[in-house]
Amino acid sequence: MKYKAVILGLLLFSLGACNKKPDKTSKATNDAMSCESRLPSRFSATKDTIAINKSGTVSYEGMVQIPAGEFMMGASDNEGRSDEYPQHPVKMNSFWMDATEVTNAQFKKFVDATGYVTTAEIKPDWEEMKKQLPPDTPKPDESLLVTASLVFTPTSSAVELNDASQWWSWTQDANWKHPQGPASSIKGKDNYPVVHISWDDANAYAKWAGKRLPTEAEWEFAARGRLVDKKYFWGDEDPEKGKPKANIWQGKFPYLNTVADKFKRAAPVKSFAPNKFGLYDMAGNVWEWCSDWYTPDYYKELGNGLLINPKGPARSYDPMEPTVPKRVVRGGSFLCNASYCKGYRVTARMKSSPDTGLEHTGFRCVADAK
């Protein structure tokens, strides 16, 4: 049990784990008020040898061309967290973006063609894992070092929202083919977003498809869909009001979901109206990986000039976990709720280690416009 507690204590923090509700009267100023990952690097699973699309060309089928333009990136209201400020001008070239999150059917084609094995399907490498742990941390029993991933498990009643381990379960053999564990499957869910996807997995797929992961600037520019200074991709109306606008958590997180949007977990892509560029699920459903490294002060270090196609910082630094490199994720998920995590806000920035995959993490790709 001691070893199990060690592993669970390290693993049962996840994207969307907020310590407290942000103060709506002033912007958040510290990481204790953020929805972020505290997962250490657990695997050595980066695939740098995946074959690129043999044709050497990109198919734009299922993609939307995003026009060139300028926008103000970052939060302008008082609901942002500290890493969303200051707002700054950015100029973007035109590019193509997947209209939807990559689906189970699309990812299966990649796996069938390459034999790729995802991070969640690889046994944890203790030699890699202990590099990110306190010195002299004892090695867990081999029975705990198994192929597994984190699955959302609702609580039975109200709980304090500062301990994500209450609603995440480290589940053996949970992966993209078995999102809630070995007894579950994706049969009949070809058009659902693929989940339990690490950054390494997403990047490997993008290379194979002849595409790439979006930069954080591309993601936000595309998500805004020409809207200026709006909280969400549809405007400023709270998502709980009116017609459902995105797949998020309605009710009281993490124990009561009223399912007003008709979905308890991930929803099929295109279940909700797209933004003005014709992109679906740019809020809610599943978190989406970006190519950028994460640093909390990146925006503050940019200066006042116009940025052209920024690609993020040269390296990652997270003061909460200085030894663990992080990549940016965007868009929120089906677990986001106003009382807990407003990751569906168009400027919300989150972070996770590249080898982390969870039940609410997926991605979409982009391609350069020729």
C-alpha positions as CSV (number, residue, x, y, z in Angstrom):
1,M,0.0,0.0,0.0
2,K,2.9,2.3,0.7
3,Y,4.1,2.0,-2.9
4,K,0.6,2.3,-4.3
5,A,0.2,5.6,-2.4
6,V,3.5,6.9,-3.8
7,I,2.5,6.2,-7.4
8,L,-1.1,7.5,-6.9
9,G,0.2,10.6,-5.3
10,L,2.4,11.3,-8.3
11,L,-0.1,10.3,-11.0
12,L,-3.5,11.5,-9.8
13,F,-3.1,15.1,-10.7
14,S,-4.5,16.1,-14.1
15,L,-5.4,18.8,-16.5
16,G,-8.3,20.7,-15.1
17,A,-7.3,20.1,-11.5
18,C,-8.0,23.5,-9.9
19,N,-7.1,24.3,-6.3
20,K,-9.8,27.0,-6.0
21,K,-12.3,28.9,-8.0
22,P,-10.8,32.0,-9.7
23,D,-11.8,35.3,-8.2
24,K,-14.1,36.9,-10.8
25,T,-13.3,40.4,-9.6
26,S,-9.6,40.2,-10.3
27,K,-7.3,38.2,-12.5
28,A,-5.7,35.2,-11.0
29,T,-2.1,35.8,-10.0
30,N,-0.6,32.5,-8.9
31,D,-0.5,28.9,-9.9
32,A,-2.7,27.9,-7.0
33,M,-5.6,29.3,-8.9
34,S,-4.9,27.5,-12.1
35,C,-6.2,24.4,-13.8
36,E,-2.9,22.6,-14.6
37,S,-1.0,19.3,-14.7
38,R,1.3,18.1,-12.0
39,L,2.1,14.9,-13.7
40,P,5.8,14.0,-13.8
41,S,7.3,12.4,-16.9
42,R,6.6,8.7,-16.6
43,F,7.7,7.1,-19.8
44,S,10.4,7.1,-22.4
45,A,8.1,6.8,-25.4
46,T,8.9,9.6,-27.9
47,K,8.7,8.2,-31.4
48,D,11.1,10.1,-33.7
49,T,11.2,7.5,-36.5
50,I,7.6,7.4,-37.5
51,A,7.3,7.3,-41.3
52,I,6.0,10.5,-43.0
53,N,3.1,10.3,-45.4
54,K,4.8,8.5,-48.3
55,S,3.2,10.8,-50.9
56,G,5.0,13.8,-49.5
57,T,1.8,15.8,-49.9
58,V,-0.9,16.8,-47.5
59,S,-4.5,16.0,-48.0
60,Y,-6.6,19.0,-47.0
61,E,-9.8,16.9,-46.8
62,G,-11.6,17.6,-43.6
63,M,-9.6,20.8,-43.0
64,V,-10.5,24.5,-43.1
65,Q,-8.2,27.2,-44.4
66,I,-7.7,29.9,-41.8
67,P,-7.1,33.3,-43.5
68,A,-4.1,35.5,-42.6
69,G,-4.8,38.2,-40.2
70,E,-3.9,40.0,-37.0
71,F,-5.4,39.7,-33.5
72,M,-4.8,40.5,-29.8
73,M,-3.6,37.3,-28.1
74,G,-4.3,36.7,-24.4
75,A,-6.9,37.8,-21.9
76,S,-8.4,41.3,-21.8
77,D,-11.0,40.6,-19.1
78,N,-10.5,39.9,-15.3
79,E,-11.1,36.2,-15.4
80,G,-7.8,35.1,-16.8
81,R,-5.0,33.4,-14.9
82,S,-1.6,35.1,-14.6
83,D,-0.1,33.3,-17.6
84,E,-2.8,34.8,-19.9
85,Y,-1.5,38.4,-19.6
86,P,-0.6,40.8,-21.0
87,Q,-2.6,40.8,-24.2
88,H,-0.3,41.3,-27.1
89,P,-0.6,41.9,-30.9
90,V,0.1,38.9,-33.2
91,K,0.1,38.6,-37.0
92,M,-0.6,35.2,-38.6
93,N,0.0,33.8,-42.0
94,S,-2.8,31.7,-43.5
95,F,-2.8,28.0,-42.6
96,W,-5.1,25.0,-42.7
97,M,-6.6,23.4,-39.6
98,D,-8.5,20.2,-39.0
99,A,-12.2,21.1,-38.7
100,T,-12.6,18.6,-35.9
101,E,-10.5,16.9,-33.3
102,V,-8.7,13.8,-34.7
103,T,-11.2,10.9,-34.4
104,N,-10.8,7.3,-33.3
105,A,-11.3,6.2,-37.0
106,Q,-8.5,8.5,-38.2
107,F,-6.1,7.5,-35.5
108,K,-6.8,3.8,-36.2
109,K,-5.7,4.3,-39.8
110,F,-2.4,5.7,-38.5
111,V,-1.9,2.8,-36.1
112,D,-2.9,0.2,-38.7
113,A,-0.4,1.7,-41.2
114,T,2.5,2.1,-38.9
115,G,2.1,-0.3,-36.0
116,Y,2.4,2.6,-33.6
117,V,2.0,1.9,-29.9
118,T,0.8,4.8,-27.7
119,T,2.3,6.0,-24.5
120,A,-0.5,4.6,-22.4
121,E,0.2,1.1,-23.9
122,I,3.8,1.2,-22.8
123,K,4.9,-0.1,-19.4
124,P,6.4,2.8,-17.3
125,D,10.2,3.0,-17.4
126,W,11.3,3.2,-13.7
127,E,14.8,4.5,-14.8
128,E,13.1,7.5,-16.5
129,M,10.5,7.9,-13.9
130,K,12.9,8.3,-11.0
131,K,14.8,11.1,-12.6
132,Q,11.8,13.3,-11.8
133,L,11.2,12.1,-8.3
134,P,12.8,13.0,-4.9
135,P,16.1,11.3,-4.3
136,D,15.8,7.9,-2.6
137,T,12.2,7.4,-3.6
138,P,11.8,3.6,-3.4
139,K,10.9,1.7,-6.5
140,P,7.3,0.6,-6.6
141,D,6.3,-3.0,-6.8
142,E,6.4,-4.3,-10.4
143,S,2.7,-4.9,-10.1
144,L,2.2,-1.2,-10.2
145,L,4.4,-0.5,-13.1
146,V,1.9,-1.6,-15.7
147,T,0.4,-0.2,-18.8
148,A,-2.3,2.2,-17.6
149,S,-3.8,5.7,-17.9
150,L,-6.0,8.1,-15.9
151,V,-9.8,7.6,-16.1
152,F,-12.3,10.1,-14.7
153,T,-14.4,8.6,-11.9
154,P,-17.1,10.9,-10.5
155,T,-17.4,11.2,-6.7
156,S,-20.5,10.2,-4.8
157,S,-20.9,13.6,-3.2
158,A,-19.5,17.1,-2.9
159,V,-15.7,17.3,-2.2
160,E,-13.1,20.0,-1.8
161,L,-11.7,20.8,-5.3
162,N,-8.1,20.9,-4.3
163,D,-7.4,17.2,-4.6
164,A,-7.8,15.8,-8.1
165,S,-7.0,12.3,-6.9
166,Q,-10.6,12.1,-5.7
167,W,-11.9,11.9,-9.2
168,W,-9.1,10.3,-11.3
169,S,-8.4,6.6,-11.2
170,W,-5.1,5.1,-12.4
171,T,-6.6,2.3,-14.5
172,Q,-4.7,-0.6,-15.9
173,D,-5.0,-1.1,-19.6
174,A,-6.9,2.1,-20.1
175,N,-5.9,3.6,-23.5
176,W,-7.3,5.0,-26.7
177,K,-8.9,1.7,-27.6
178,H,-10.3,1.3,-24.1
179,P,-11.1,4.8,-22.7
180,Q,-12.5,3.7,-19.4
181,G,-10.4,0.6,-19.0
182,P,-10.3,-2.9,-20.5
183,A,-14.0,-3.5,-20.2
184,S,-14.8,-0.5,-22.4
185,S,-14.3,-0.1,-26.1
186,I,-14.6,2.4,-29.0
187,K,-16.9,0.1,-31.0
188,G,-19.4,2.3,-32.7
189,K,-17.5,5.5,-31.8
190,D,-15.5,6.1,-35.0
191,N,-16.5,9.7,-35.0
192,Y,-15.5,10.4,-31.3
193,P,-12.3,12.2,-30.6
194,V,-9.4,9.9,-29.8
195,V,-8.3,10.2,-26.2
196,H,-5.5,9.1,-23.8
197,I,-3.2,10.7,-26.3
198,S,0.2,12.1,-25.2
199,W,2.0,14.9,-27.0
200,D,4.4,12.3,-28.3
201,D,1.5,10.3,-29.8
202,A,-0.2,13.4,-31.3
203,N,3.1,14.6,-32.8
204,A,3.8,11.2,-34.3
205,Y,0.3,11.1,-36.0
206,A,0.8,14.6,-37.3
207,K,4.1,13.7,-38.9
208,W,2.6,10.6,-40.5
209,A,-0.2,12.7,-41.9
210,G,2.2,15.2,-43.4
211,K,0.9,17.8,-41.0
212,R,2.0,19.3,-37.6
213,L,0.5,20.3,-34.3
214,P,-0.7,23.9,-34.1
215,T,1.3,26.6,-32.4
216,E,-0.5,28.2,-29.5
217,A,-1.0,31.4,-31.5
218,E,-2.5,29.5,-34.4
219,W,-4.8,27.7,-32.1
220,E,-6.1,30.9,-30.4
221,F,-6.4,32.8,-33.6
222,A,-8.4,30.0,-35.2
223,A,-10.6,29.5,-32.1
224,R,-11.5,33.2,-32.0
225,G,-12.9,33.0,-35.5
226,R,-12.6,36.7,-36.1
227,L,-14.3,37.6,-32.8
228,V,-12.6,40.4,-30.9
229,D,-12.2,40.5,-27.1
230,K,-14.8,37.7,-26.5
231,K,-14.5,35.2,-23.7
232,Y,-15.6,32.2,-25.8
233,F,-15.5,31.3,-29.4
234,W,-19.2,32.0,-29.7
235,G,-19.2,35.4,-27.8
236,D,-19.7,36.4,-24.2
237,E,-22.8,34.4,-23.2
238,D,-22.0,31.9,-20.5
239,P,-22.1,28.4,-21.8
240,E,-24.7,27.3,-19.2
241,K,-27.2,29.8,-20.6
242,G,-29.4,29.2,-23.7
243,K,-28.7,26.4,-26.1
244,P,-25.7,24.2,-25.3
245,K,-22.7,25.5,-27.1
246,A,-20.0,23.0,-26.1
247,N,-19.5,19.7,-24.3
248,I,-18.7,20.7,-20.8
249,W,-19.8,19.7,-17.2
250,Q,-23.2,21.0,-16.2
251,G,-24.3,20.8,-12.6
252,K,-22.0,20.4,-9.6
253,F,-18.5,19.1,-10.3
254,P,-17.3,16.3,-9.8
255,Y,-20.4,14.4,-8.5
256,L,-23.5,15.7,-10.3
257,N,-23.7,16.2,-14.0
258,T,-27.1,17.2,-15.2
259,V,-26.1,16.3,-18.8
260,A,-27.9,19.3,-20.2
261,D,-25.8,19.0,-23.3
262,K,-26.6,15.3,-23.6
263,F,-23.1,14.0,-23.0
264,K,-21.5,12.7,-19.8
265,R,-18.1,12.2,-21.3
266,A,-16.7,12.9,-24.8
267,A,-19.1,13.7,-27.6
268,P,-19.0,12.8,-31.2
269,V,-17.2,15.5,-33.2
270,K,-19.6,18.1,-34.8
271,S,-22.2,17.7,-32.0
272,F,-22.2,21.4,-31.5
273,A,-22.2,24.5,-33.8
274,P,-18.9,25.5,-35.2
275,N,-17.2,28.8,-34.8
276,K,-17.1,31.4,-37.6
277,F,-14.3,29.7,-39.4
278,G,-16.2,26.4,-39.4
279,L,-14.1,24.7,-36.7
280,Y,-15.9,22.4,-34.3
281,D,-15.3,21.8,-30.5
282,M,-12.8,24.6,-30.0
283,A,-14.2,24.7,-26.5
284,G,-14.9,21.6,-24.4
285,N,-15.0,18.0,-25.4
286,V,-11.2,17.2,-25.1
287,W,-8.1,19.2,-24.4
288,E,-6.0,19.7,-27.5
289,W,-2.2,19.6,-27.7
290,C,-0.2,22.5,-29.2
291,S,3.4,22.5,-30.4
292,D,4.6,25.1,-27.9
293,W,6.7,24.6,-24.8
294,Y,5.1,26.1,-21.7
295,T,6.5,28.9,-19.5
296,P,4.3,30.9,-17.2
297,D,5.9,34.3,-18.1
298,Y,6.1,33.9,-21.8
299,Y,3.6,36.6,-22.6
300,K,5.3,39.0,-20.2
301,E,8.7,38.5,-21.8
302,L,7.5,39.3,-25.4
303,G,7.7,43.1,-25.3
304,N,5.3,45.5,-27.0
305,G,6.0,44.9,-30.7
306,L,3.9,43.0,-33.2
307,L,4.7,39.3,-33.2
308,I,4.6,37.4,-36.5
309,N,3.8,33.7,-36.4
310,P,5.2,33.2,-32.9
311,K,6.2,29.6,-32.0
312,G,6.5,29.9,-28.2
313,P,9.5,29.8,-26.0
314,A,12.7,27.9,-26.9
315,R,12.3,25.6,-23.9
316,S,9.9,24.8,-21.1
317,Y,10.1,25.9,-17.5
318,D,7.4,25.2,-14.9
319,P,8.3,26.6,-11.4
320,M,5.9,24.1,-9.9
321,E,7.9,21.2,-11.4
322,P,11.2,22.6,-12.6
323,T,12.6,19.2,-13.8
324,V,9.5,18.3,-15.9
325,P,9.2,19.9,-19.3
326,K,5.7,20.9,-20.3
327,R,3.8,21.5,-23.5
328,V,0.7,23.7,-23.9
329,V,-2.8,22.3,-24.2
330,R,-5.9,24.4,-25.1
331,G,-9.7,24.4,-25.3
332,G,-10.9,22.7,-22.2
333,S,-12.8,19.4,-21.9
334,F,-16.1,17.7,-20.9
335,L,-15.0,18.1,-17.3
336,C,-14.8,21.9,-17.3
337,N,-17.3,23.7,-15.1
338,A,-17.4,27.3,-14.0
339,S,-17.1,26.3,-10.4
340,Y,-13.9,24.3,-11.1
341,C,-12.2,24.9,-14.4
342,K,-13.1,27.4,-17.1
343,G,-10.6,25.9,-19.5
344,Y,-13.2,26.5,-22.3
345,R,-12.4,30.2,-22.3
346,V,-10.7,31.1,-25.6
347,T,-7.5,32.4,-23.8
348,A,-7.1,29.7,-21.2
349,R,-3.7,28.1,-21.2
350,M,-2.9,24.8,-19.6
351,K,0.2,22.6,-19.5
352,S,1.2,19.0,-19.3
353,S,4.3,16.8,-19.8
354,P,4.7,15.5,-23.3
355,D,4.2,11.8,-22.2
356,T,1.0,12.5,-20.4
357,G,-2.4,11.2,-21.8
358,L,-5.7,11.2,-20.1
359,E,-9.3,10.4,-20.8
360,H,-10.0,14.0,-21.8
361,T,-6.9,14.7,-23.9
362,G,-6.8,14.7,-27.7
363,F,-5.6,16.9,-30.5
364,R,-6.1,18.3,-34.0
365,C,-3.6,19.1,-36.7
366,V,-2.7,22.0,-38.9
367,A,-0.8,22.4,-42.2
368,D,0.9,25.3,-43.9
369,A,-0.9,27.1,-46.7
370,K,1.0,26.8,-50.0
